[in-house]
Amino acid sequence: MSIEVYRDAWGVPHLRAADPDELSFAQGRATARDRAWQLEVERHRAQGTTAAFLGPAELAWDTFARRSRLADTARRCFERLEHDDPRTAAWVRAYVDGVNDGLAEGAGRAPEFTETGLAPGRWEPWTPLAVWLTTHILFAGFPTKLWREEVARRLGEEWTELFATDGPGTSGSNGWLIAGERTASGAALVAGDPHRFIEAPGVYQQIRLACPEYDVVGIAVPGVPGLAHFGHTGPVAWAITNAMADYQDLYRERLRRLPDGGIEAYGPEGWRPAATHTETVEVTGGDAVVIEVIETDRGPVIIGADDEHRDEPAEAAGWEAVSLRHPPRVTGELGFGVLPALLRARTVAEVDTALDGWVEPVNVVLAADTRGGLLHRVAGHVPVRHRANALRIVPAWDPAHAWETSPAPLPRAEVTGHAVMANARGLAAPLGVEFAPPHRAERIDALLGASAEWTPETVTAVHRDTDNPSAARLLAAVARVGGTTSDEAAAGGTTADEASAGGTTAEQAGTGAVPALSPAASAVRERLLGWDRLMDAESTDAGLYAAVRGAVVRRLAAHEAFAALREPAPYPEVFRPWLALGPRVAYALETLLVAGPVPAGDVDRIVREALEEVGAAEAPAAWGVTHRLAPWQALPDPDDAQWPGLGGDHDCVLSTSSVPGWTDRSARASAARYVWDLADRERSGWIVPFGASGVPGDPHHRDQLPLWLRGELAPVTTDWQYLTKEQG
């Protein structure tokens, strides 16, 4: 083989080979050496076998993975790929061969294998597709439809979309493109950061892939060949964000068991056979669990597959369940043919053409090339169907909810000066229901509009911005409850109009005189109204705001108007992040302060009580004292104190999400940051939260964390003479 492996100062692998297949092998092998434990956890997650070595806590995921048929869907998609695009299939096989070649060495360096007794397994050609499906099966947030179902049933149909928001289970990103006319070099810049649940090691991997056909730097998903999301080939660069499109449906199924043990499902054509079999989920430290896997003409049954606990009497015809329908399961296509095409791209036109084959997840894409070409479009497969499919669980037997043959057309837009993508309702609006609030998108747009001389260095300041526009409505309520003047309302970025927004005050509602705030609560109020609205880690005013916000959220969630939503929803544990009332109230706070079932007078009372609570307590610490990183690890580290404090907040450009009212710890943040310079690739920069290596104790295990915390980027080095060649 011709493979050469180099490393930069941060341990990032730079791989060189004679052809794309050898290079794919090299990528798989280098990833296995650096991230063996991570790769094996992802393989087991895709197969639904994690409880066998991580214990009973993983049983809920394993059950979902089996019932949703992730591994089987990946097999189907790979078979389709082999038939339709054998060249790409061979390229994926080469990656898998590389993983298998490097796993033993990588596992030997990773202490987690010894700790759990896990032996590295063998990757199959379809495993990268399974990893991709596993990473993104909950990405579009179909469990939100379960939440809407409960809101409609318990609270009332009129409140179905009350909590529409970018909730805790949704992944988002920032991304922006600055045309050459707005940069100091005259060439475009592409920048941004994907927001995901932070995992240690990271969900993204910096890497360089070079062969005679191409030479690309970018950010890969460990376990998947190529650079799907973020890359710079030299002549062209691209980046994506979540389009917030809705492309997964839930169907209410009627099932019945036949005397021979088979199952039928009631659909538009009446009762039809459903595929069924049983699988055994092994659980270390517990008993194995046998589950029934059922698939109807709509899709796999993910809720209510077992009929033994149904409420109907024994003589009833059957029971109800919920099935999941999503494009890869229906079409057998996952869009992997796009991956090598992106690596070969030299212009935005070639990126555009490649992305016509994209399937999942549905993304907004920005791209620019050295010829001045610019691209802003949506890529992915969104089925065309009844509007109700996007909102709720729909009846499987009603033909109105079937999918049309062709997917929805995908929007695109011209780029003038600059373009921003931040999960807000915009380009992809026709394709979705719930989007992120506009705050990040509007803030980035405003920052970019302030200069026409952008450089890679100045662009990184946008990543670090901690202004919190979503605070305005709560600050308006704080101003209002104290007897506000226009001057007071304007403090902290709150206008007099905002102060009067959100319904009537207690006095206007005729509920009597408003109790005067205590001196301590008044002092909290005055500090908040003078706050600069920056969620800096060292800011005690930001910590004070967070304390008041948390107290407001808890009281709103405890209001009698939401009593019907407090009981746990009758759905599997894996969907709990989407179904808990507290987080839903926290992320919908802006809406609930001005609309919803809680009367305006009660909102004012709640805000006053929150001010009193915080005023009576010990003064809150600086925001970064409580707002600390909380990464997910398959084997949790007992040293929780090691995780640092963070600036930013959910709706800041520096997006670091917590669950206000319940915890300030941040489990979701920038899983990577990047700036691609089309004038000079070596002036580009990138960063991940931890490091290039997933091996504890390795010099590059967490060496990027200090830069990530400061909002800085590591340099992209592409000159081979400044890289260190690995021996052997």
C-alpha positions in Angstrom: 0.0 0.0 0.0 1.0 3.6 -0.6 -0.6 5.0 2.6 1.3 7.7 4.5 0.1 9.1 7.8 1.1 12.5 9.1 0.1 14.4 12.2 0.0 18.1 12.8 0.8 19.8 16.2 -2.7 18.8 17.5 -2.4 15.2 16.5 -4.9 15.6 13.7 -4.3 12.8 11.1 -3.3 13.9 7.5 -3.6 10.9 5.3 -2.1 10.4 1.8 -2.6 7.5 -0.5 -2.4 6.5 -4.2 -6.2 6.3 -4.8 -9.5 6.9 -3.1 -10.0 3.3 -2.0 -6.6 3.2 -0.3 -7.3 6.5 1.3 -10.7 5.3 2.6 -8.9 2.3 4.1 -6.4 4.7 5.7 -9.2 6.8 7.1 -10.9 3.8 8.7 -7.6 2.5 10.1 -6.6 5.9 11.5 -10.0 6.3 13.1 -9.9 2.9 14.7 -6.5 3.6 16.1 -7.5 6.9 17.5 -11.2 6.2 18.5 -11.5 2.4 18.9 -13.7 2.6 22.0 -16.0 5.2 20.4 -16.3 3.2 17.2 -17.3 0.0 19.0 -19.8 1.8 21.2 -21.4 3.3 18.0 -21.4 -0.2 16.3 -23.1 -1.7 19.3 -25.6 1.2 19.5 -26.5 0.6 15.9 -27.1 -3.1 16.5 -28.9 -2.6 19.8 -26.3 -4.6 21.8 -24.9 -1.9 24.2 -26.7 -3.3 27.3 -24.6 -6.4 27.0 -21.5 -4.5 28.2 -22.8 -1.2 29.6 -25.6 -2.6 31.6 -29.4 -2.2 32.2 -29.4 1.6 31.7 -28.9 1.0 27.9 -31.8 -1.4 27.6 -34.3 1.3 26.5 -32.0 2.3 23.6 -31.3 -1.3 22.6 -35.0 -2.0 22.5 -35.6 1.0 20.3 -32.7 0.2 18.0 -34.0 -3.3 17.5 -37.7 -2.4 17.0 -36.9 0.5 14.7 -34.7 -2.0 12.7 -31.7 0.3 12.3 -29.2 -2.4 11.4 -31.6 -4.1 9.0 -32.2 -0.7 7.3 -28.5 -0.2 7.0 -28.1 -3.6 5.3 -30.9 -2.8 2.9 -29.3 0.6 2.0 -25.9 -1.0 1.5 -27.4 -3.7 -0.8 -29.1 -0.9 -2.8 -25.8 1.0 -2.9 -23.9 -2.1 -4.2 -26.5 -2.4 -7.0 -26.8 1.2 -8.0 -23.3 2.5 -7.2 -20.7 -0.3 -6.9 -17.8 2.2 -7.0 -19.0 3.9 -3.8 -19.9 0.6 -2.2 -16.3 -0.5 -2.7 -15.1 2.8 -1.2 -17.2 2.1 1.9 -15.9 -1.5 2.1 -12.3 -0.1 2.0 -13.1 2.1 5.0 -14.6 -0.9 6.9 -11.5 -3.0 6.0 -9.4 -0.2 7.5 -11.4 -0.1 10.7 -11.1 -3.8 11.1 -7.3 -3.6 10.4 -6.8 -0.9 13.1 -9.3 -2.0 15.8 -7.1 -4.4 17.7 -4.3 -1.9 18.0 -6.7 0.9 19.0 -8.5 -1.3 21.5 -5.1 -2.2 23.1 -4.6 1.5 23.8 -8.1 2.1 25.2 -8.6 1.2 28.8 -12.4 1.1 28.5 -12.2 -2.4 26.8 -10.4 -3.8 29.8 -12.8 -2.1 32.2 -15.9 -3.5 30.5 -14.5 -6.8 29.3 -15.5 -5.9 25.8 -13.5 -7.4 22.9 -13.4 -5.5 19.7 -15.8 -7.0 17.2 -15.8 -7.0 13.4 -17.4 -4.3 11.3 -19.5 -5.2 8.3 -19.7 -3.3 5.1 -23.1 -1.9 6.1 -21.9 -0.8 9.6 -21.0 2.8 8.6 -24.5 3.2 7.2 -25.9 1.9 10.5 -23.7 4.4 12.5 -25.1 7.2 10.3 -28.7 6.1 10.8 -28.1 5.7 14.6 -26.6 9.2 14.8 -29.6 10.8 13.0 -32.7 8.7 13.7 -33.8 11.1 16.5 -32.2 14.1 14.8 -35.5 15.3 13.2 -37.3 15.0 16.5 -40.2 12.8 15.6 -40.8 12.2 19.3 -42.1 15.8 19.4 -45.3 14.4 17.7 -45.8 12.3 20.8 -45.6 15.4 22.9 -48.1 17.3 20.7 -50.4 14.3 21.0 -50.3 14.5 24.8 -50.8 18.2 24.8 -53.8 17.9 22.5 -55.3 15.1 24.5 -54.6 16.4 28.0 -54.6 20.2 27.6 -56.8 20.7 24.5 -56.5 20.8 20.7 -56.0 24.6 20.7 -52.7 24.2 22.5 -51.1 21.6 20.2 -48.4 23.9 19.0 -48.0 26.0 22.2 -44.6 24.5 23.0 -43.2 24.7 19.5 -39.5 25.4 19.9 -36.0 24.2 19.4 -36.3 21.7 22.3 -33.7 19.8 24.2 -33.8 16.8 22.0 -33.1 18.7 18.8 -29.7 19.3 17.2 -29.0 22.6 15.6 -26.1 24.6 14.3 -24.9 28.0 13.2 -23.5 28.6 9.8 -22.7 31.6 7.7 -21.2 32.5 4.3 -19.5 35.8 3.6 -19.2 36.6 -0.1 -15.9 38.0 -1.4 -17.3 41.5 -1.7 -17.5 41.6 2.1 -14.1 40.1 3.0 -10.6 41.7 3.2 -9.1 39.2 0.7 -11.9 39.4 -1.9 -12.5 35.6 -1.5 -15.4 34.0 0.4 -15.4 32.7 4.0 -17.6 29.9 5.2 -17.9 29.5 9.0 -20.1 28.0 11.7 -20.5 25.4 14.4 -22.7 22.3 14.8 -24.6 22.1 18.1 -24.9 18.6 19.3 -24.9 16.7 22.6 -21.3 16.9 23.6 -19.7 13.5 23.9 -16.2 12.5 25.1 -14.5 11.8 22.8 -16.2 14.2 20.4 -18.9 13.4 17.8 -16.7 15.0 15.1 -13.1 14.3 14.0 -10.7 16.7 12.2 -9.0 14.9 9.3 -7.3 15.5 6.0 -7.7 13.1 3.0 -5.3 13.5 0.1 -4.8 11.4 -3.1 -4.2 12.3 -6.7 -8.0 12.9 -7.2 -8.4 15.3 -4.3 -6.9 16.9 -1.2 -9.6 17.8 1.4 -9.5 19.0 5.0 -12.7 18.7 7.0 -14.6 17.4 10.0 -15.7 13.8 9.8 -18.2 11.6 11.7 -16.1 8.8 13.3 -17.3 5.6 11.8 -18.3 7.1 8.5 -16.0 7.6 5.5 -15.4 11.0 3.8 -16.5 14.4 5.0 -20.3 14.6 4.9 -20.9 17.9 6.7 -17.9 20.3 6.6 -15.1 20.3 4.1 -12.6 22.4 2.2 -11.1 20.9 -1.0 -9.1 24.0 -1.8 -11.2 25.2 -4.7 -14.5 24.8 -2.9 -15.8 24.6 0.7 -19.1 23.6 2.2 -21.0 23.4 5.5 -24.4 22.5 6.7 -27.0 23.1 9.5 -30.1 21.2 10.5 -32.9 22.4 8.2 -35.5 21.5 10.9 -37.5 19.7 8.2 -40.1 17.1 9.1 -39.5 13.8 7.2 -40.4 11.1 9.7 -44.0 10.0 10.4 -45.7 8.2 13.2 -48.8 6.0 12.5 -51.4 4.8 14.9 -51.6 1.1 14.1 -54.4 -1.4 14.9 -52.9 -4.8 15.4 -54.3 -8.3 16.1 -52.7 -11.6 16.8 -53.8 -14.6 14.8 -54.2 -18.1 16.2 -50.9 -19.2 14.7 -49.1 -16.4 16.5 -48.8 -14.2 13.5 -49.9 -10.5 13.5 -52.0 -8.5 11.2 -52.2 -4.7 10.9 -55.2 -2.7 9.8 -54.4 -0.4 6.9 -56.1 1.4 4.0 -56.7 -2.0 2.3 -58.0 -3.7 5.5 -56.1 -6.3 7.5 -52.8 -7.3 6.1 -50.0 -9.5 7.5 -47.3 -7.7 9.5 -43.7 -9.1 9.6 -42.8 -10.3 13.1 -40.0 -12.1 14.9 -38.4 -12.0 18.4 -35.0 -10.9 19.4 -33.1 -11.3 22.7 -31.4 -8.3 24.2 -28.5 -9.4 26.5 -28.0 -7.3 29.6 -24.9 -7.5 31.7 -25.8 -7.5 35.4 -29.4 -8.4 34.6 -31.7 -10.9 32.9 -31.9 -11.1 29.1 -35.0 -9.5 27.6 -36.9 -11.1 24.7 -38.7 -8.5 22.6 -41.1 -8.8 19.7 -40.2 -6.9 16.5 -43.1 -6.0 14.3 -43.2 -4.2 11.0 -46.4 -3.1 9.2 -46.7 -1.7 5.6 -46.0 1.7 7.1 -42.9 0.8 9.0 -41.5 -0.8 12.2 -43.6 -0.6 15.3 -41.6 1.3 17.9 -44.3 1.8 20.6 -46.8 -0.9 21.8 -45.2 -3.8 20.1 -46.1 -6.1 23.0 -49.8 -6.8 23.5 -49.6 -8.6 26.8 -50.2 -5.5 28.9 -52.9 -3.9 26.8 -56.1 -2.6 28.5 -58.5 -4.4 26.2 -60.2 -7.5 27.4 -58.9 -10.9 26.2 -61.7 -11.3 23.7 -60.9 -7.9 22.1 -59.9 -7.9 18.4 -56.5 -6.5 19.1 -54.5 -3.5 20.3 -53.1 -0.2 19.2 -49.4 0.6 18.6 -47.3 3.3 16.9 -45.1 2.7 13.8 -42.3 4.8 12.4 -41.9 5.7 8.7 -38.8 7.4 7.4 -37.2 7.7 4.0 -34.3 5.2 4.2 -36.6 2.4 5.4 -39.0 3.1 2.6 -36.6 3.7 -0.3 -33.5 1.8 0.7 -31.4 4.9 0.0 -29.2 6.7 2.4 -27.3 9.0 0.0 -23.8 7.7 0.6 -23.0 8.2 -3.1 -22.8 11.9 -2.2 -19.8 11.4 0.1 -17.0 10.7 -2.5 -18.6 13.2 -4.9 -18.2 15.9 -2.3 -14.5 15.0 -2.0 -14.0 15.3 -5.7 -15.9 18.6 -6.0 -14.1 21.7 -7.3 -16.9 24.2 -7.7 -20.2 25.0 -6.0 -22.0 23.6 -9.1 -20.3 20.2 -8.4 -21.3 20.4 -4.7 -24.8 21.3 -5.8 -25.1 18.3 -8.2 -23.7 15.9 -5.6 -26.2 17.0 -3.0 -29.1 16.2 -5.2 -28.5 12.7 -4.0 -28.6 13.6 -0.3 -31.2 11.8 1.8 -30.9 12.1 5.6 -30.7 14.3 7.6 -32.3 17.2 5.7 -29.8 20.1 5.8 -29.4 23.7 4.8 -26.1 23.9 2.9 -23.8 26.8 2.2 -20.9 26.6 -0.2 -18.4 28.9 -1.9 -15.6 28.4 -4.4 -12.5 30.3 -5.6 -14.3 31.3 -8.8 -16.8 33.4 -6.9 -19.5 30.8 -6.9 -21.9 30.7 -4.0 -24.6 28.2 -2.9 -27.4 28.3 -0.4 -29.9 25.4 -0.6 -31.7 22.6 1.2 -30.6 19.1 0.6 -32.4 15.8 1.6 -35.5 13.8 1.2 -38.8 15.2 2.5 -41.8 13.1 1.7 -45.0 14.9 0.4 -48.0 14.0 2.5 -50.9 15.4 4.5 -50.1 18.3 6.8 -51.4 16.4 9.8 -48.5 13.8 9.4 -46.1 16.6 10.3 -48.0 17.4 13.5 -49.3 14.3 15.2 -49.7 10.5 15.2 -51.9 9.8 12.2 -54.3 6.8 11.6 -52.6 4.1 9.6 -55.9 3.0 8.1 -56.7 6.4 6.5 -55.3 6.6 2.9 -55.1 10.4 3.2 -51.9 9.9 5.2 -50.0 7.9 2.6 -46.8 9.3 1.0 -46.7 10.6 -2.5 -44.2 8.9 -4.8 -41.9 11.9 -5.4 -40.3 13.9 -2.5 -40.9 17.6 -2.0 -39.0 20.1 -4.1 -36.1 21.7 -2.1 -35.8 25.5 -1.7 -32.7 27.5 -2.6 -31.8 31.2 -2.5 -29.3 33.6 -4.0 -26.6 34.9 -1.7 -26.2 38.7 -1.5 -23.3 39.8 0.6 -23.7 37.1 3.2 -26.1 34.3 4.2 -26.9 32.8 7.6 -28.3 29.4 8.6 -29.2 28.8 12.2 -32.2 26.5 12.3 -34.7 29.5 12.2 -37.8 29.6 10.1 -36.5 30.8 6.7 -35.3 28.9 3.7 -36.6 25.5 4.9 -39.9 26.9 6.3 -42.1 25.0 3.9 -40.6 21.7 5.0 -41.0 21.8 8.7 -43.2 22.7 11.7 -40.9 23.7 14.6 -37.8 25.8 14.1 -35.4 27.5 16.4 -36.2 31.0 17.6 -34.8 33.6 15.3 -32.3 35.0 17.8 -29.1 33.3 16.7 -29.8 33.9 13.0 -30.7 37.6 13.5 -27.7 38.2 15.8 -25.3 36.6 13.3 -26.9 38.6 10.5 -26.5 41.8 12.4 -22.8 41.1 13.3 -21.9 40.2 9.7 -23.6 43.4 8.5 -21.3 45.5 10.6 -18.2 45.0 8.4 -17.1 44.6 4.8 -13.6 43.6 5.7 -14.0 40.2 7.3 -11.0 38.0 7.8 -10.7 34.5 9.2 -9.4 36.0 12.5 -12.2 38.5 12.9 -14.9 35.9 12.0 -14.0 33.8 15.0 -15.3 36.6 17.2 -18.8 35.8 15.9 -18.5 32.3 17.4 -17.8 33.8 20.8 -20.8 36.2 20.9 -22.8 35.8 24.2 -25.6 38.3 23.7 -28.8 36.7 24.8 -31.8 38.2 22.9 -34.2 35.7 24.4 -33.8 37.4 27.7 -35.8 40.4 26.5 -39.3 39.1 27.3 -38.4 38.0 30.8 -36.6 41.3 31.4 -39.8 43.1 30.2 -41.8 41.1 32.7 -39.3 42.0 35.5 -39.6 45.6 34.5 -43.4 45.5 34.4 -43.9 43.9 37.8 -42.0 46.7 39.6 -44.0 49.6 38.2 -41.9 50.4 35.1 -41.0 53.7 33.6 -39.9 53.9 29.9 -36.3 54.5 31.1 -36.3 51.4 33.3 -37.9 49.3 30.5 -35.1 50.3 28.1 -32.4 49.0 30.5 -30.8 45.8 29.6 -31.9 45.9 26.0 -35.6 45.9 26.9 -37.8 48.5 25.2 -40.9 50.2 26.6 -42.9 48.3 23.9 -41.5 45.0 25.1 -42.3 45.9 28.7 -45.9 46.3 27.8 -46.0 43.1 25.7 -47.4 39.9 27.0 -50.9 40.7 28.1 -52.4 42.7 30.9 -50.9 43.4 34.3 -52.5 42.3 37.5 -53.9 45.8 37.9 -55.4 45.9 34.4 -56.9 42.5 35.0 -58.7 43.9 38.0 -57.0 41.6 40.5 -56.2 44.3 43.0 -53.1 46.1 44.1 -49.7 44.6 43.3 -47.7 43.8 46.4 -44.6 45.9 46.7 -41.3 44.1 46.1 -39.1 43.6 49.1 -35.9 45.6 49.2 -33.9 42.5 48.3 -36.2 41.6 45.4 -36.1 45.2 44.2 -32.3 45.1 44.2 -32.4 41.9 42.0 -34.8 43.7 39.7 -32.6 46.8 39.4 -29.5 44.7 38.6 -31.3 42.8 35.9 -32.6 45.9 34.3 -29.1 47.3 34.2 -27.6 44.0 32.9 -25.8 44.1 29.5 -27.5 40.8 28.5 -24.2 39.0 27.9 -24.0 35.4 29.2 -20.3 35.6 29.9 -19.0 32.8 32.2 -17.5 35.4 34.7 -20.7 37.5 34.8 -22.5 37.5 38.1 -25.4 39.4 36.5 -25.8 36.5 34.0 -25.8 34.2 37.0 -28.5 36.3 38.6 -30.6 36.3 35.4 -30.3 32.5 35.2 -31.4 32.1 38.8 -34.5 34.3 38.2 -35.3 32.5 35.0 -35.0 29.1 36.7 -37.4 30.2 39.4 -39.9 31.5 36.8 -39.7 28.2 34.9 -40.3 26.0 37.9 -43.3 28.1 39.0 -44.8 28.1 35.5 -44.4 24.4 35.2 -46.1 24.0 38.6 -49.1 26.2 37.6 -52.4 24.5 37.7 -52.9 25.2 34.0 -50.3 22.5 33.3 -51.5 19.9 35.9 -52.7 17.6 33.2 -49.3 17.4 31.6 -47.4 16.4 34.8 -48.1 12.7 34.7 -45.5 10.8 32.7 -46.6 10.1 29.1 -47.1 6.4 28.3 -44.2 6.1 26.0 -40.9 4.3 26.1 -38.0 5.7 28.2 -35.9 6.6 25.2 -38.4 9.4 24.3 -38.4 11.1 27.8 -36.3 14.1 26.7 -39.1 15.2 24.5 -41.9 14.4 26.9 -41.0 16.0 30.2 -43.0 19.1 31.1 -40.2 21.0 32.8 -37.8 21.2 29.8 -40.8 22.0 27.6 -41.7 24.9 29.7 -38.1 26.0 29.9 -37.6 26.1 26.2 -41.0 27.7 25.5 -40.5 30.4 28.2 -40.6 33.3 25.8 -44.0 32.1 24.4 -45.5 31.3 27.8 -44.7 34.7 29.2 -47.0 36.3 26.6 -49.4 33.5 25.5 -50.8 30.2 26.7 -53.1 28.9 29.4 -51.4 30.8 32.3 -53.3 34.1 32.8 -51.2 37.3 32.5 -51.9 38.2 36.1 -50.5 34.9 37.2 -47.4 35.4 35.0 -46.7 38.7 36.8 -47.2 37.0 40.2 -44.8 34.2 39.2 -42.2 36.7 38.1 -42.6 38.7 41.4 -42.3 35.5 43.4 -39.2 34.5 41.5 -37.6 37.9 42.3 -38.4 37.4 45.9 -37.0 33.9 46.0 -33.7 34.9 44.4 -33.5 38.0 46.6 -34.0 36.0 49.8 -31.3 33.5 48.8 -27.5 33.7 48.8 -26.4 35.8 45.8 -26.0 33.6 42.7 -22.4 32.9 41.6 -21.0 33.9 38.3 -22.7 32.1 35.4 -19.8 29.8 34.7 -19.8 28.5 38.2 -23.0 26.6 37.7 -23.1 26.5 33.9 -20.5 23.8 33.5 -19.9 21.3 30.7 -21.6 17.9 31.1 -20.5 15.7 28.3 -22.0 12.2 27.7 -19.6 9.3 28.1 -20.4 5.7 27.7 -18.4 5.1 30.9 -19.0 8.2 33.1 -15.9 9.7 34.6 -16.2 9.8 38.4 -14.3 13.1 38.5 -17.2 15.4 37.7 -15.3 18.4 39.0 -12.9 18.4 36.1 -15.5 19.8 33.7 -15.1 23.6 33.2 -17.6 26.5 33.3 -19.0 27.9 30.1 -20.2 31.2 28.7 -23.1 31.4 26.4 -26.7 30.1 26.5 -29.2 28.2 24.4 -30.1 31.2 22.2 -26.7 32.9 22.1 -24.5 32.5 19.1 -22.2 30.8 21.6 -24.9 28.2 22.1 -24.4 26.2 25.3 -27.7 24.6 26.3 -28.9 23.7 29.7 -32.4 23.1 31.1 -33.4 26.2 32.9 -35.2 25.5 36.2 -33.7 22.1 36.5 -30.0 22.3 35.8 -27.5 24.9 34.6 -25.2 22.1 33.4 -24.6 22.2 29.6 -24.9 18.9 27.7 -25.3 20.5 24.3 -22.9 23.0 22.7 -20.6 23.5 19.7 -19.3 20.0 18.8 -16.9 21.7 16.4 -16.2 25.2 15.1 -14.6 26.0 11.7 -13.7 28.9 9.4 -13.0 27.9 5.8 -11.0 30.6 3.9 -11.3 30.4 0.1 -8.4 32.8 -0.4 -5.9 30.6 1.4 -6.8 27.3 3.0 -3.9 27.6 5.4 -5.6 30.6 7.0 -8.6 28.4 7.8 -9.2 27.2 11.4 -11.0 24.4 13.2 -11.6 23.1 16.7 -13.3 20.3 18.6 -14.2 20.3 22.3 -11.5 17.8 23.4 -8.9 16.5 20.9 -8.0 14.3 18.1 -7.5 11.2 20.2 -10.1 9.2 22.1 -7.4 7.5 24.2 -7.2 8.8 27.9 -3.7 9.9 28.7 -2.8 10.6 25.0 -1.2 14.1 24.6 -4.0 14.9 22.2 -6.9 13.5 24.2 -8.0 16.9 25.5 -5.4 19.4 24.3 -7.9 21.4 22.3 -10.3 22.0 25.2 -8.6 25.2 26.4 -8.8 26.8 22.9 -12.4 25.6 22.6 -13.3 27.3 25.9 -11.8 30.5 24.8 -13.5 30.4 21.4 -10.3 30.1 19.5 -9.5 27.9 16.6 -6.5 25.6 15.9 -4.8 26.4 12.6 -5.3 24.2 9.5 -1.9 23.1 8.4 -1.7 21.7 4.9 2.0 22.0 4.0 3.4 18.5 4.4 6.8 19.7 5.4 5.3 21.2 8.6 3.6 17.9 9.5 5.2 14.9 11.3 5.2 11.6 9.5 4.2 8.5 11.5 6.6 5.6 11.4 5.4 2.1 10.7 
